[in-house]
Amino acid sequence: MLWIPHQLVGVPLYFNVTLECFTEAHPTSLNYWTREDGHMIHDSRKYRTESNVGMPVYKTHMRLHIFNIQQTDYGTYKCVAKNPRGETDGTIRLYSEYAHAPGP
């Protein structure tokens, strides 16, 4: 089972954002993130992935940190969970949002 708390995420240019995904799988799943083209996302200066195993051990909290958002970062991201019994994925859509000026 896989669920995503926020399927639409707005973030302004040049900001950082964290996408989240939760999985439950037995046997334990292999978890990873992809872009809409299907290419797996690896840790880099642009991205940092986290996968925290919970209690019980079949629960996992996945995070994808994206730094310094650029126009090319907007679009669809997928979190994927795969084990010998099957595969499931969830989609998060990242869209442009204007930064709000602080009030008086």
GIDAFEN-V258341 format. One record per residue. N is the residue number from 1. RES is the residue in one small letter. OMEGA is omega in radians with two decimals (NA if undefined). Layout:
n=<N | N>
res=<RES | RES>
omega=<OMEGA | OMEGA>
//
This chain:
n=<1 | 2 | 3 | 4 | 5 | 6 | 7 | 8 | 9 | 10 | 11 | 12 | 13 | 14 | 15 | 16 | 17 | 18 | 19 | 20 | 21 | 22 | 23 | 24 | 25 | 26 | 27 | 28 | 29 | 30 | 31 | 32 | 33 | 34 | 35 | 36 | 37 | 38 | 39 | 40 | 41 | 42 | 43 | 44 | 45 | 46 | 47 | 48 | 49 | 50 | 51 | 52 | 53 | 54 | 55 | 56 | 57 | 58 | 59 | 60 | 61 | 62 | 63 | 64 | 65 | 66 | 67 | 68 | 69 | 70 | 71 | 72 | 73 | 74 | 75 | 76 | 77 | 78 | 79 | 80 | 81 | 82 | 83 | 84 | 85 | 86 | 87 | 88 | 89 | 90 | 91 | 92 | 93 | 94 | 95 | 96 | 97 | 98 | 99 | 100 | 101 | 102 | 103 | 104>
res=<m | l | w | i | p | h | q | l | v | g | v | p | l | y | f | n | v | t | l | e | c | f | t | e | a | h | p | t | s | l | n | y | w | t | r | e | d | g | h | m | i | h | d | s | r | k | y | r | t | e | s | n | v | g | m | p | v | y | k | t | h | m | r | l | h | i | f | n | i | q | q | t | d | y | g | t | y | k | c | v | a | k | n | p | r | g | e | t | d | g | t | i | r | l | y | s | e | y | a | h | a | p | g | p>
omega=<-3.11 | 3.05 | -3.07 | -3.11 | -3.11 | -3.10 | 3.04 | -3.10 | 3.10 | 3.14 | 3.12 | 3.03 | 3.04 | 3.07 | 3.01 | 3.13 | 3.06 | 3.07 | -3.08 | -3.14 | 3.13 | 3.10 | 2.96 | -3.10 | 3.01 | -0.01 | -3.10 | -3.07 | 2.93 | -3.05 | 3.11 | 3.14 | 3.03 | 2.95 | -3.08 | 3.12 | 3.09 | -3.14 | -3.13 | 3.12 | 3.12 | 3.09 | -3.12 | 3.06 | -3.09 | -3.02 | 2.94 | -3.14 | 3.06 | 3.06 | -3.08 | 3.12 | -3.07 | 3.05 | -0.05 | -2.96 | 3.14 | 3.10 | 3.13 | 3.07 | -3.12 | 3.05 | 3.01 | 3.09 | 3.11 | -3.04 | 3.03 | -3.07 | 3.05 | -3.12 | -3.10 | 3.13 | 3.14 | -3.13 | -3.01 | 3.03 | 3.11 | 2.91 | -3.03 | 3.05 | -3.06 | 2.99 | -3.10 | -3.13 | 3.11 | -3.09 | 3.03 | 3.10 | 3.09 | -3.04 | 3.03 | 3.13 | 3.13 | -3.09 | -3.12 | 3.09 | 3.13 | 3.07 | 3.13 | 3.08 | 3.12 | -3.14 | -3.12 | NA>
//
